[in-house]
Amino acid sequence: MSLERKDDHDHNAWLENRDDLSHIETVYLTALMWLDKRLRIVDYLELLEDLYYKVNMQMPKSHTEQYGLDNKFWYWYPLYALGSFSTLAYIVAAISGALLGFYYTPGAGASESASLAYTQIEFIMMELNFGYFLRSLHRWSAQVMVAAVFLHMLRVYFTGAYKEPRELNWLLGIVLISLTMVFGYTGYLLPWDQLAFWAGQIGVEMSLSIPLIGEWVAQLLFGGFTPNPATLQRMYILHVFFLPFIVTTLIAIHIGIVWMQGIAEPH
């Protein structure tokens, strides 16, 4: 009799759990239908599911095991994460740079001691709460990005990942690393200290060395043949307004092509 009672109790508990699950399922489906009528939520859920499986299928395999490349440094698995690492560093630099923009003024009109831009940098570093940390975070994330992009390009080259059908993405990567250098140069001039002034002078001399159009390029990019307030203004506009949108767009296209083609197997 005790066994029969236990079986009846288990059966009743199972029926209650089933009813509870059925009730939860009904509430879930009702809410989902309500959202789907207004926001097409099911379409986006299916898109996210497809993206999830596609990304997982395209994650790189262990090339060292698959191809017996234990002694080949360029096929070391973590090197295949350098592209993602550089993107993460770019995001950190962008966010910290946007926060720094609240406290920075690109004024090169020199006072008796220092320019307005340099005074603002001093304020950020010395007086602003967490200002030293914020500027250091921006500076180091930018440097990490440069290093990661450079190593990423080396990995792509030495593993032959630039070959057909990935030539377009390789050329896009060359454009991105060039813009990364420009990003670093324009940011280097923004404090408008002695290092920035002479770095600006080097940039002017390099522009003037261009055949035929050198003087025009120097006037366009630096506002003259020596660093001046117009130089700082141009570098600020490039660093804050032009380059972020261009680089972000190209990074999105670059990642999109990688997603469509998949991670390159070593040649």
Helices and strands as residue ranges (DSSP letters): H 2-39, H 41-57, H 63-66, G 73-75, G 77-81, H 82-100, H 116-126, H 131-158, H 167-189, H 194-208, H 214-222, H 229-237, I 238-242, H 243-261
